[in-house]
Amino acid sequence: MPEGELQRAVGRNLRRWRQARNMSQEQLAELLGYHRTYVGGIERGERNLSLQSLEQLAERLGTDALALLRP
């Protein structure tokens, strides 16, 4: 697996989750308690989330952390 691929997978899956609910990045950021630019960075695969952060993110979304890691 190429370096950074898990970060990009999380970003793609987060974007899909958000778009499936017709939410803007700003709305998702508000739901998560993050800044909009931070959410954008996650979606672009620029943010290197810790496993604990990934677990918290998944919990706030009501999904499984492993689902966010799947390609």
Secondary structure, DSSP 8 states (H G I E B T S, - for coil): --TTHHHHHHHHHHHHHHHHTT--HHHHHHHHT--HHHHHHHHTT-----HHHHHHHHHHHTS-HHHHH--
